[in-house]
Amino acid sequence: MAVAPIAELIARDLANFVEGKNKIPLHRRVYNSVRTAILSQQLRAKDRLPSTRDLAHDLGLSRNTVMAAFQQLIAEGYVDASIGSGTYVAQALACNNKRSGQLRLTKKITSPKEKISPETLLSYRGKLLTAQAAEAFFEVQPLQPARTDFSIFPFKVWQRLQNKYWRAAESALLDYSSAGGYAPLTLAIADYLRVSRSVNVLPEQVMITAGTQQSIDLCARLLADSGDTVWIENPCYWAARKVFDANGLKLKAIRVDAEGLSPEAGSMTNPPKLVYVTPSHQYPTGVVMSLARRRKLLEIAAQTDSWVLEDDYDAEFRYAGRPLASLQGLDTHERTIYMGTFSKVMYPGLRLAYMVVPVALIEPFRCGLYDLQRPGQLMTQAALADFISAGYFANHLRKQRLLYGTRRKLLSNALTSVLGPLCVLSPNETGIHLVLYLPDTVDDVAIAQYCAQESLSVRALSSYYIAPPIRKGLVIGYAYMSTDSVALGGRRLAHLLLKILQNQLETVS
Ligand SMILES: Cc1ncc(COP(=O)(O)O)c(C=O)c1O
């Protein structure tokens, strides 16, 4: 079969690609090539892309890899696909382009600006922030962490609740949100947190944001200055780290052990301004912070006037034992800002999250939220308030807990049954991913890449560390996969690992 021009273009791009410190998955690189071709008008509106099967064949890649790239392009509106008629560059993208037909590969339209390397256009901070591109969130491969099952979301109910507000279209709900959030929603959240997470909260303390990223950003801007120190867990949530970097804060990596964040003796000589923690389910190791450590951390915060940012991102998913109380609920000195999100319990594209701030910070945070982030989404906030108060939220949560708990068990059984004593899993029946620890001698990044080629999208544990000592392992998701495929995926992964680990052991002996 003749190689199609777009395949040539991508193949050239892939061959020229220089791997940086952070590995970029293959599907992301294919996506980047096509996207660049569209933006530089090498591909134009209505140009037809080859089928995923043909392109995968021409590039020597798995079809899943090409499909993941195409789905990302579709999701971002670069291309349109209609069943049966193929995939085309979106009409809206090339406004002054009347040409259609063959792909033009050689005559790229260049302006003087295009010759400038993007590096030279960015500030020091811009370079720092874009040096490590985040992995695409849109994935189709099995065992991908951080995803929940959207297929069980009660869309009809959600649509009906939203329609109610859109029919009335009250102008107040179309405006900016200036009071920290829609009052019935802050009330519903406060009631929920008091009962289910033991948070000390009045509705006025609740601030609605467009995600945890925004919550952390607001805390970083309002509570710390550039150059101040922030303690961050090692390993840590990469997106929190980015926000602190963006605000010019100095990161101090604090070890996480079996009891959670573990400040070393002597670290009090240079106290932090902020401490970012995930105490209910440390991200990504899953460790639950012990009561002794919680008390210690709150004592440090009270003594040094530092602020504790408690990210309670997936504590709703606890499958055994009693729910864990929040750190904020133990804090008698009001030094904790509690953060939660609807990204996992509803869906991430909703972009609604919340913070509970100490009473003394209510007014400054209302002001900061309004002036820096210009929040809105009051229609959606109103529908969400109804969704919670009418009991749909609790039902959906119950359903998710049941399903994800079963899937977690199936995954851990599948891994244990194949790997036997080599299977060392993270503790605690919480969350939407688990960690499979690997011997310190293996290259978990290479293993994760190998798994990706086999269409299993696990992540290397070592990539979450910002300082030594680094533990090796794989972060494995299970929540969004169907009950059948999670067991199958687990067994496939375990067999791959068994082969790799046995080879390693043979090489060593
Ligand atoms: C530790 C942690 N916090 C928060 C979030 C959610 O962030 P957001 O509310 O911005 O979607 C995630 C998502 O994966 C996470 O892993």
Ligand as a Chemical Component Dictionary entry (heavy atoms), coordinates in Angstrom:
data_LIG
# 
_chem_comp.id                   LIG 
_chem_comp.type                 NON-POLYMER 
_chem_comp.pdbx_formal_charge   0 
_chem_comp.three_letter_code    LIG 
# 
loop_
_chem_comp_atom.comp_id 
_chem_comp_atom.atom_id 
_chem_comp_atom.alt_atom_id 
_chem_comp_atom.type_symbol 
_chem_comp_atom.charge 
_chem_comp_atom.model_Cartn_x 
_chem_comp_atom.model_Cartn_y 
_chem_comp_atom.model_Cartn_z 
_chem_comp_atom.pdbx_ordinal 
LIG C1 C1 C 0 -4.798  14.975 44.063 1  
LIG C2 C2 C 0 -5.882  15.527 43.187 2  
LIG N1 N1 N 0 -6.530  16.613 43.581 3  
LIG C3 C3 C 0 -7.520  17.141 42.831 4  
LIG C4 C4 C 0 -7.894  16.577 41.638 5  
LIG C5 C5 C 0 -9.036  17.171 40.848 6  
LIG O1 O1 O 0 -8.712  18.378 40.327 7  
LIG P1 P1 P 0 -9.809  19.277 39.592 8  
LIG O2 O2 O 0 -10.848 19.628 40.626 9  
LIG O3 O3 O 0 -9.025  20.463 39.148 10 
LIG O4 O4 O 0 -10.389 18.477 38.481 11 
LIG C6 C6 C 0 -7.216  15.452 41.163 12 
LIG C7 C7 C 0 -7.565  14.873 39.856 13 
LIG O5 O5 O 0 -7.048  13.869 39.410 14 
LIG C8 C8 C 0 -6.198  14.904 41.971 15 
LIG O6 O6 O 0 -5.554  13.810 41.575 16 
# 
loop_
_chem_comp_bond.comp_id 
_chem_comp_bond.atom_id_1 
_chem_comp_bond.atom_id_2 
_chem_comp_bond.value_order 
_chem_comp_bond.pdbx_ordinal 
LIG C1 C2 SING 1  
LIG C2 N1 SING 2  
LIG C2 C8 DOUB 3  
LIG N1 C3 DOUB 4  
LIG C3 C4 SING 5  
LIG C4 C5 SING 6  
LIG C4 C6 DOUB 7  
LIG C5 O1 SING 8  
LIG O1 P1 SING 9  
LIG P1 O2 DOUB 10 
LIG P1 O3 SING 11 
LIG P1 O4 SING 12 
LIG C6 C7 SING 13 
LIG C6 C8 SING 14 
LIG C7 O5 DOUB 15 
LIG C8 O6 SING 16 
# 
